[in-house]
């Protein structure tokens, strides 16, 4: 495709839509917004690689820019626009506020819909089974209960009845995010499923299925609003499983600075050894119970006998594997756990050999599970005649869940079995808990995965965020995201920061390295810092220091705090806004999740207090592995990783203060290292041009 796609007609359509939207909203055109629209149009309308990274400062109006530029081009090309945000909350903001506004006022004709992963929707079959078999001990339909030991579906039957009744009465659409009350992860996990536990159009509930109803709404939509997790899950399934094929998509990756970390999380593998032992027992119980329920057909008796032998063999190998892992040297942590990290991801020969032996035995178990699923499909289709064969549908989802767990176990064993000589590609470590150990493997360079799974396959992509650069350069993001040969553009915020915002660094006595001294000084300073503020956001980098400061504050101040962990994030924000609206002082106490994606304009946040520069926690095993790998390449991990990442996080935290051009307020940083350390100047230069007040 050549750049002739972007002809004068398309240029006029984009310009007319932008002009109409501005006029309808009584907005003045913004230079940065116009620049972003033009850059996106040129990227999508040009030749491959049609990929650009655009940093758009707060106030640019990036959502309007990418929607107005992408939709006309996508329609002309016969492609679908996929807008991917970092979280479900940001998805809903785009769907409920931004897109309806642009559709109403721009004159563009387009359809849009929201896409979420299967795990956000109730599985009516599992929900019905939970209630149908709640009092029956003979059918272990849900592996979570078998491994928990002291829980049963009946324990949560009240909420399951409520869910089913609300769906039947059409008071609920079957989506987790639209249920009015909080649902524990454990409870929800038992009423949802994945693609292996789903029988698709063979299911008796297919026509009512909330997931497939939502999925059907994607067909023919001009714009699909997804999130990074769903995009990555779809790519892991080969692409086109839920979303359109990558080559048919123009991707807008919003909040793109989070994509590399999301990719690391998504393509990590892990398993717990004791949990796997309990799961093995459940596998045996499931196959044995099935054999009884279906009248002991010969094929199931043979399968159950073979499964018992295979699970016993793998159980023996699992004990050997556990013994080898127990011999590792573990470093204790403050949270009563311990960790062993393998240098450069290389595991000792003894661990690799034990994993390899376990894998050989486990492949037989996995094969038996696959055969069980195939037999159930035959029974469900009426191809074999079993006693109570009508129950085959009930068991398909159960065995599908066993398949999913088996794949995860096999992936971990395969990874560790080949890890003796594999250096640098993966971070590997073992977490030891009070009653179990967990083996983990995570990719150190997520960019390689993104390059092969997304960038090389999609028709075009725009990566955008208010924070893509670190210290004025795209290098860190480009490397982590695996981008090569793409266009980069940095659009500054239009706000007059020197006039409306200040950054103050007090003359602190203690630096954060002195935990006790710094914590006490923070607690002493906070009352004075807050006395003139109707609202504030106080950001910590660790639970430990946040709670230590809380323990030192007077009750009169504590009564005005909304503290993370004492309610859901949304409930704390709502309580904060309600207090400010009522004329009461309110201050949010939080960690990293409050430093990003929180919109607190005007009197909802007049002061941001950053307790400590947001360097990564030094004992995080993945960060340690990344630093170790970089050092092995002859690079400086602190200046190539730690400082750039801290710069991005600092910009995000400070960005909670000014949300529009008429907003105002102040930022206080209780960390003198930004003044005293060599890297401090680079961090200051990364920030918007606030009015600086540096004490000392």
HULIN-V482817 format. One record per run of one state. SS is the DSSP state (alpha for helix, beta for strand, coil for the rest). FROM is the first residue (numbers start at 0). TO is the last residue. If there is no record, write none. Layout:
BEGIN
ss:from:to
SS:FROM:TO
SS:FROM:TO
END
This chain:
BEGIN
ss:from:to
coil:0:1
alpha:2:4
coil:5:6
alpha:7:24
coil:25:29
alpha:30:43
coil:44:49
beta:50:55
coil:56:60
alpha:61:76
coil:77:78
beta:79:84
coil:85:86
alpha:87:105
coil:106:110
beta:111:113
coil:114:116
alpha:117:119
beta:120:120
coil:121:122
alpha:123:131
coil:132:141
alpha:142:147
coil:148:151
alpha:152:167
coil:168:173
beta:174:174
alpha:175:177
coil:178:183
alpha:184:188
coil:189:198
alpha:199:201
coil:202:204
alpha:205:207
coil:208:208
alpha:209:215
coil:216:221
beta:222:226
alpha:227:235
coil:236:244
alpha:245:247
beta:248:252
coil:253:254
alpha:255:265
coil:266:267
beta:268:271
alpha:272:292
coil:293:296
alpha:297:325
coil:326:329
beta:330:331
coil:332:336
beta:337:341
alpha:342:344
coil:345:347
alpha:348:379
coil:380:387
alpha:388:416
coil:417:424
beta:425:431
coil:432:435
beta:436:442
coil:443:444
alpha:445:454
coil:455:458
beta:459:464
coil:465:468
beta:469:469
coil:470:471
beta:472:472
coil:473:473
alpha:474:480
coil:481:485
beta:486:490
coil:491:495
alpha:496:499
beta:500:504
coil:505:513
alpha:514:529
coil:530:533
beta:534:538
coil:539:541
alpha:542:551
coil:552:553
alpha:554:557
coil:558:559
beta:560:562
coil:563:567
alpha:568:580
coil:581:584
beta:585:589
coil:590:590
alpha:591:593
coil:594:600
alpha:601:603
coil:604:605
beta:606:609
coil:610:619
alpha:620:631
coil:632:635
alpha:636:653
coil:654:663
beta:664:668
coil:669:671
alpha:672:675
coil:676:678
alpha:679:685
coil:686:689
beta:690:693
coil:694:695
END
